[in-house]
Amino acid sequence: MSEELIPENPEQETEENETAEPVKQRKNGLYPAVSDELADNMKSGWADTELHDLQPIAQAEHTAARRAALSARFPGERLVIPAGNLKTRSNDTEYAFRASTEYAYLTGDQTQDGVLVLEPTGDTGHEATLYLLPRSNRENGEFWLDGQGELWVGRRNSLTEAEQLLGIPAKDVRELAAALTEATGPVRNVRGHDASVEAALTDKVTAERDEELRVHLSEARLVKDAFEIAELQKACDATARGFEDVVKSLDKAEATSERFIEGTFFLRARIEGNDIGYGSICAAGPHATTLHWVRNDGAVRAGELLLLDAGVETNDLYTADVTRTLPINGTFSPLQRKIYDAVYEAQEAGIAAVKPGADYRDFHDAAQRVLAEKLVDWGLLGDLSVEKVLELGLQRRWTLHGTGHMLGMDVHDCAAARTETYVNGTLEPGVCLTVEPGLYFQADDLTVPEEYRGIGVRIEDDILVTEDGNRNLSDTLPRQADEVEAWMARLKG
């Protein structure tokens, strides 16, 4: 990574803003200053790269409908939804930027520092404006002197181009803070993404009102539109190909570590999408009993199981969330198969319970009952009945987590939704959730036979509620034990 950021020239001022701060000088930079001749040279000789006659992005009509629904919910109020800013990873390097879910959901845009503002037009209706960074200024040298100038980080859309692509009028975001400071009337802001926006609104908003906006936007995503469903299917299809890549490379993982599995899946995510939707869990052997094992630095050994929980995030930021538990050598041992079959049976019961009109909790209860029955049958809970085990929650020592969650632009989507609309809600067509029961026998659990210890199994699929039941978006990946073994054998050749 280049360190030759051009240093500060105290004499240089922008033509548009005489009080603009000079570009920060990198300590130990090789050039002490910018000559007038170089500054003049860099102003000219550049081609006009403005793009014309651009067509709206694929989801523009959907984002417009989402903004209209939001407008109807908060009439007469100014609504401010920021994309967020870059976050420092270390020293002068940043994490890859990912726009806030609320902002991307309402605009389709993913650029840093963007802010969507819905200005009320009276008692009803709003006028949307997207505040963005325009093209870097070449006259004042911003494009090559500033660390976020386009010479350093790449071209960004002009405001006109953004308007054509997104279908929203665009203005310079550097004008927004002053406009918000002078704003009157009720305002709501999605907090936690842009400190400068929050500072400008500090005396105009309340935590309670802002939280109501965040909760509403979370609940708005409970039911997916046609564009979102297509994106989730795309994410699942790409994820399936990533799982195939992993199986084909298991011999290399055995020669190295879980990190080879992580890297293999990540390559697929970057080829077919934006990124992974969350940290991949590549848990071999006893690591499979750690629910969120993301260190991925352990050994991969034949005879043990690999629990792979991973999802591709599409370029429009919708993620899959799929888990398969695979025998590393391609064949389940008798005990591994017994535990795997129990989880598979529980998942089948859970998926069958996903349908319109069902309580959200039904699929969890169905899966947990099957697992409790298995644990009782195996003698791990003494002489207690299944009903008593479920009443006391004793199965949770080995089932640990809920059986699923909402899925969408976030892997745990709609997380701010009210309890009455989420876990105590009712399923309807367009809802997408995971069904992911598991059994986890810790390596140090003395309450189970020794041969169980260190075995963890989870099977997870992404399920869409349809008008007449459900559709498994990730069903191209086999789940039944015999089918898993045959699939692995075919891929390994």
C-alpha positions in Angstrom: 0.0 0.0 0.0 1.5 3.3 -1.1 2.6 5.8 1.6 3.1 8.7 -0.8 0.2 10.8 0.3 1.1 14.3 -0.8 1.8 16.4 2.2 0.3 19.6 3.5 1.0 22.8 1.6 0.2 25.6 4.1 0.0 28.1 1.2 -2.7 26.3 -0.7 -6.4 27.2 -0.2 -9.4 26.0 -2.0 -11.1 28.5 -4.3 -14.5 27.5 -3.0 -13.7 27.7 0.7 -11.0 30.1 1.8 -11.0 28.6 5.3 -10.6 25.0 4.2 -8.2 23.0 6.3 -4.9 22.1 4.5 -4.3 18.4 3.7 -2.8 16.6 6.6 0.8 15.9 6.1 2.0 12.3 6.5 4.7 12.1 9.1 8.0 11.1 7.4 6.6 11.9 3.9 9.3 12.1 1.3 8.2 15.4 -0.3 8.4 18.5 1.9 5.9 20.6 -0.1 4.0 21.0 -3.4 5.5 23.4 -5.8 3.2 26.0 -7.5 4.3 24.5 -10.9 3.2 21.0 -9.8 -0.1 22.3 -8.4 -0.8 24.1 -11.7 0.2 21.1 -13.8 -2.2 18.8 -11.9 -5.2 21.1 -12.6 -5.4 20.5 -16.3 -5.0 17.8 -19.0 -7.8 15.5 -17.7 -10.5 14.1 -19.9 -14.2 14.6 -19.2 -15.4 11.3 -17.7 -19.0 12.3 -16.9 -21.4 9.5 -17.7 -24.6 10.3 -19.5 -28.0 8.6 -20.1 -27.6 6.2 -17.1 -30.5 3.9 -16.3 -31.9 3.5 -12.8 -30.5 0.6 -10.7 -32.6 -2.5 -10.6 -34.1 -1.8 -7.2 -34.9 1.9 -7.7 -38.6 1.3 -7.9 -38.5 -0.8 -4.8 -36.5 1.8 -2.8 -39.0 4.4 -3.9 -41.9 2.3 -2.5 -40.0 1.8 0.7 -39.5 5.5 1.1 -43.1 6.2 0.4 -44.1 3.7 3.1 -41.7 5.4 5.5 -43.2 8.8 4.6 -46.7 7.6 5.4 -45.6 6.4 8.8 -44.0 9.7 9.9 -46.0 12.5 8.3 -44.8 16.1 8.9 -41.4 15.0 10.3 -37.9 15.4 8.9 -36.2 12.0 8.7 -32.5 11.6 8.5 -30.9 8.3 7.6 -27.0 8.2 7.3 -24.9 5.7 5.5 -22.0 6.0 8.0 -18.4 6.8 7.7 -15.1 5.0 7.4 -13.9 3.3 10.6 -10.2 3.0 11.4 -8.7 -0.4 11.6 -5.3 0.6 12.7 -3.3 3.9 12.4 -4.2 5.2 9.0 -5.9 2.2 7.5 -9.6 1.7 7.5 -12.0 -1.2 7.4 -13.8 -1.8 4.1 -16.9 0.4 4.2 -20.3 -1.1 4.5 -23.3 1.2 4.3 -25.8 1.1 7.1 -28.6 -1.3 6.4 -31.3 1.4 6.9 -29.6 3.7 4.4 -29.0 1.0 1.7 -32.5 -0.3 2.1 -34.1 3.1 1.4 -31.7 4.2 -1.4 -29.8 1.3 -3.0 -26.7 3.4 -2.5 -23.6 2.1 -0.7 -21.2 5.1 -0.6 -19.6 6.4 2.6 -20.7 9.6 4.2 -24.0 9.6 2.3 -27.2 10.8 4.1 -30.8 10.4 3.0 -33.0 13.2 4.2 -36.8 13.2 3.9 -38.1 16.7 4.2 -41.9 17.0 5.0 -43.9 18.7 2.3 -46.8 19.6 4.7 -49.0 17.4 6.8 -48.4 14.5 4.4 -45.7 13.5 2.1 -41.9 14.1 1.9 -39.4 15.2 -0.6 -36.3 13.0 -0.6 -32.8 14.4 -1.0 -29.6 12.3 -1.1 -26.6 14.1 0.3 -23.4 12.7 -1.2 -19.7 13.5 -1.8 -19.5 14.9 -5.3 -16.6 14.2 -7.7 -13.2 15.4 -6.3 -12.4 19.0 -7.1 -9.5 19.2 -9.6 -9.0 22.9 -9.4 -8.1 23.0 -5.8 -6.2 19.7 -5.9 -8.6 17.8 -3.6 -8.6 14.8 -6.0 -4.9 14.1 -5.5 -4.0 16.0 -2.3 -6.7 14.5 -0.1 -6.4 11.0 1.2 -9.9 10.2 0.1 -9.5 12.0 -3.2 -10.3 10.0 -6.3 -6.7 9.6 -7.4 -6.1 7.6 -4.2 -9.4 5.7 -3.7 -11.0 5.7 -7.1 -13.7 7.5 -9.1 -17.1 8.2 -7.5 -20.3 9.2 -9.2 -21.1 12.8 -9.8 -24.2 14.1 -8.2 -26.0 14.1 -11.5 -25.0 10.5 -12.2 -26.2 9.5 -8.7 -29.6 11.1 -9.4 -30.0 9.1 -12.6 -29.0 5.9 -11.0 -30.9 6.1 -7.7 -33.8 8.2 -8.7 -33.3 10.7 -5.9 -32.2 14.4 -6.1 -28.6 14.7 -4.9 -26.7 17.5 -3.1 -23.2 18.0 -1.7 -23.1 16.3 1.7 -20.7 19.0 2.9 -23.6 21.4 3.0 -25.7 19.2 5.2 -24.5 19.9 8.7 -25.3 23.6 8.3 -28.7 22.9 6.9 -29.5 20.5 9.7 -28.3 23.0 12.3 -30.8 25.5 11.0 -33.7 23.0 10.6 -36.9 23.5 12.5 -39.8 21.2 13.3 -39.7 17.6 14.5 -36.7 15.5 13.4 -35.9 11.8 13.7 -32.4 10.4 13.0 -31.0 6.8 12.8 -28.3 7.0 15.3 -24.9 5.3 15.6 -23.6 5.9 12.0 -22.6 9.5 11.6 -21.2 11.7 14.4 -21.4 14.9 12.4 -25.1 14.4 11.7 -25.8 13.7 15.3 -23.9 16.8 16.4 -25.9 18.9 14.1 -29.1 17.5 15.4 -28.2 17.4 19.1 -30.9 19.8 20.3 -33.5 18.7 17.8 -34.0 15.0 18.5 -34.7 12.6 21.4 -33.5 9.1 22.0 -37.0 7.8 22.2 -38.2 9.3 18.9 -35.0 8.2 17.1 -35.4 4.7 18.5 -39.0 4.6 17.1 -37.6 5.3 13.7 -35.0 2.6 14.0 -37.6 0.1 15.2 -39.9 0.9 12.4 -37.3 0.5 9.7 -36.4 -2.9 11.3 -40.0 -4.1 11.2 -40.4 -2.8 7.6 -37.9 -5.4 6.5 -39.8 -8.4 8.1 -41.6 -9.0 4.8 -39.4 -9.0 1.7 -40.4 -7.6 -1.6 -39.7 -9.4 -5.0 -36.3 -7.8 -5.4 -35.2 -8.9 -1.9 -36.4 -12.5 -2.5 -34.4 -12.7 -5.7 -31.3 -11.4 -4.0 -31.6 -13.9 -1.2 -32.0 -16.7 -3.7 -28.9 -15.4 -5.5 -27.0 -15.3 -2.2 -28.0 -18.9 -1.4 -27.0 -20.2 -4.9 -23.6 -18.6 -4.6 -23.2 -19.9 -1.1 -23.9 -23.5 -2.3 -21.1 -23.1 -4.9 -18.9 -21.9 -2.1 -19.6 -25.1 -0.1 -18.8 -27.1 -3.1 -15.5 -25.3 -3.4 -14.7 -26.2 0.2 -15.4 -29.9 -0.2 -13.2 -30.1 -3.3 -10.3 -28.6 -1.3 -10.6 -30.5 2.0 -7.4 -32.3 1.3 -5.6 -29.0 1.3 -7.3 -27.9 4.5 -6.1 -31.2 6.1 -2.6 -30.2 5.1 -2.9 -26.7 6.5 -5.8 -25.6 8.8 -9.3 -24.3 9.0 -8.0 -21.1 7.5 -7.8 -22.8 4.1 -11.6 -23.5 4.3 -12.2 -19.9 5.3 -10.1 -18.6 2.4 -11.7 -20.9 -0.1 -15.2 -19.8 0.8 -14.2 -16.1 0.9 -12.9 -16.4 -2.7 -16.3 -17.5 -3.8 -18.0 -14.6 -1.9 -15.8 -12.0 -3.5 -16.2 -13.5 -7.0 -20.0 -13.7 -6.9 -20.8 -11.0 -4.4 -19.7 -8.1 -2.2 -18.3 -10.1 0.7 -19.1 -12.7 3.2 -22.3 -11.7 5.1 -20.7 -12.5 8.5 -17.5 -14.1 9.8 -17.4 -17.6 8.4 -17.5 -20.4 11.0 -15.1 -23.1 9.8 -15.1 -25.4 12.8 -13.4 -28.8 12.6 -13.5 -31.4 15.3 -14.3 -30.1 18.8 -14.4 -26.5 17.6 -17.8 -27.4 16.1 -19.2 -27.2 19.7 -18.3 -23.5 19.9 -21.2 -21.7 18.4 -19.3 -18.7 16.9 -15.9 -20.2 16.2 -14.4 -17.6 13.9 -10.7 -18.0 14.8 -10.5 -20.7 12.2 -7.0 -21.7 13.1 -7.4 -25.3 14.1 -6.5 -28.6 12.5 -8.7 -30.4 10.0 -8.5 -34.1 10.6 -9.9 -37.1 8.8 -12.5 -39.0 10.9 -13.8 -35.8 12.5 -16.6 -33.5 11.4 -16.5 -30.0 9.9 -19.2 -27.6 10.8 -19.2 -24.9 8.1 -21.5 -21.9 8.7 -21.1 -19.3 6.0 -23.0 -17.0 3.6 -22.3 -15.0 0.5 -23.4 -11.4 0.7 -24.6 -10.1 -2.7 -23.5 -6.9 -4.3 -26.8 -5.4 -3.1 -26.0 -6.5 0.5 -28.4 -9.4 1.0 -26.8 -12.4 2.7 -27.3 -16.1 2.9 -26.8 -18.0 6.2 -26.2 -21.7 5.6 -24.7 -24.5 7.8 -23.7 -28.0 6.9 -21.9 -30.5 9.1 -19.7 -32.7 6.9 -17.6 -35.8 7.6 -14.1 -34.7 6.7 -13.2 -38.1 5.2 -16.5 -38.2 3.4 -18.2 -40.9 5.6 -20.0 -40.5 8.9 -19.1 -42.8 11.7 -22.0 -44.7 13.3 -22.1 -42.2 16.3 -21.7 -39.2 14.1 -24.5 -40.4 11.9 -26.8 -41.0 14.9 -26.3 -37.4 16.1 -26.5 -36.0 12.6 -29.7 -37.8 11.9 -31.3 -36.5 15.1 -30.5 -32.9 14.0 -31.8 -33.6 10.5 -35.0 -34.9 11.9 -35.4 -31.9 14.1 -34.7 -29.6 11.2 -37.3 -31.4 9.1 -39.9 -30.8 11.9 -38.9 -27.2 12.1 -39.1 -26.5 8.4 -42.5 -28.2 8.2 -43.8 -25.7 10.9 -42.9 -22.7 8.7 -46.0 -21.5 7.0 -48.3 -18.5 6.8 -50.4 -18.0 9.8 -48.1 -20.0 12.1 -46.6 -18.5 15.2 -43.0 -17.5 14.8 -42.1 -19.7 17.7 -43.7 -22.9 16.2 -40.6 -24.0 14.2 -38.4 -23.6 17.2 -40.7 -25.6 19.4 -41.1 -28.3 16.8 -37.3 -28.7 16.4 -36.6 -28.6 20.2 -39.2 -31.3 20.9 -37.5 -33.7 18.5 -34.1 -33.0 20.0 -35.5 -33.5 23.5 -36.9 -36.8 22.5 -33.6 -38.0 21.2 -31.7 -36.9 24.3 -34.2 -38.7 26.5 -34.0 -41.9 24.3 -30.2 -41.8 24.5 -30.4 -41.8 28.3 -28.8 -38.5 28.8 -31.5 -37.0 31.0 -32.2 -39.8 33.4 -35.8 -40.9 33.7 -37.4 -37.5 33.0 -40.2 -37.3 30.5 -39.8 -35.3 27.3 -42.5 -32.9 28.6 -40.6 -32.3 31.8 -37.4 -31.8 30.0 -39.0 -29.2 27.7 -40.7 -27.5 30.7 -37.4 -27.1 32.5 -35.4 -26.4 29.3 -32.9 -29.1 30.2 -32.2 -29.9 26.5 -30.6 -26.5 26.2 -27.4 -27.9 27.7 -26.8 -29.5 24.3 -29.0 -27.5 22.0 -27.8 -24.1 23.3 -29.4 -21.6 20.9 -32.7 -20.6 19.3 -33.6 -22.6 16.1 -33.5 -19.6 13.8 -33.8 -15.9 13.1 -34.9 -13.4 10.4 -32.6 -13.1 7.4 -32.0 -10.3 4.9 -29.6 -7.4 4.6 -28.2 -8.4 8.0 -27.6 -12.0 8.9 -29.7 -11.3 12.0 -32.1 -9.1 10.2 -34.8 -7.0 11.8 -33.0 -7.2 15.1 -34.5 -4.0 16.5 -38.1 -5.1 15.8 -40.5 -5.2 18.8 -40.9 -8.6 20.5 -44.6 -8.6 19.6 -43.9 -8.4 15.9 -40.9 -10.7 15.9 -40.7 -13.7 18.2 -44.3 -13.3 19.3 -45.5 -12.5 15.8 -47.2 -14.5 13.1 -45.5 -15.6 9.9 -46.7 -14.3 6.6 -45.7 -14.7 2.9 -42.4 -12.9 2.2 -40.8 -13.5 5.6 -37.4 -15.2 5.3 -35.8 -16.9 8.2 -33.3 -19.6 9.1 -34.1 -23.0 10.5 -30.9 -24.3 12.2 -31.2 -26.8 15.1 -28.0 -28.3 16.5 -26.5 -30.6 19.1 -23.2 -29.7 20.8 -21.4 -32.1 23.2 -18.5 -30.1 24.7 -15.1 -31.8 24.9 -15.2 -31.4 28.7 -18.8 -32.4 29.3 -18.7 -35.3 31.9 -22.4 -35.8 31.8 -22.3 -37.6 28.4 -20.5 -40.7 27.3 -16.9 -40.1 26.3 -17.5 -40.9 22.7 -20.0 -38.1 22.4 -17.6 -35.4 23.6 -16.2 -33.0 21.1 -19.0 -33.7 18.5 -21.0 -30.7 17.3 -23.7 -30.8 14.5 -25.8 -28.0 13.1 -27.8 -28.0 9.9 -29.1 -24.6 8.7 -31.2 -23.5 5.7 -32.8 -20.3 4.6 -36.6 -20.6 4.4 -39.0 -18.3 2.6 -42.6 -18.2 3.7 -44.9 -18.6 0.7 -48.6 -18.3 0.1 -49.1 -22.1 0.6 -46.2 -23.1 2.8 -42.5 -22.4 2.4 -39.6 -22.7 0.0 -36.1 -23.7 1.0 -33.8 -21.2 -0.8 -30.7 -23.3 0.0 -32.0 -26.7 -1.0 -29.4 -27.2 -3.7 -27.1 -28.4 -0.9 -27.9 -31.9 0.3 -29.0 -32.4 4.0 -29.8 -36.1 4.4 -26.7 -38.1 5.6 -26.6 -40.5 2.6 -27.0 -37.7 0.2 -24.3 -35.7 1.9 -21.9 -38.6 1.6 -22.7 -39.2 -2.1 -22.4 -35.4 -2.8 -19.0 -35.3 -1.2 -17.8 -38.4 -3.0 -18.9 -36.9 -6.4 -17.2 -33.6 -5.7 -13.9 -35.3 -4.6 -13.9 -37.4 -7.8 
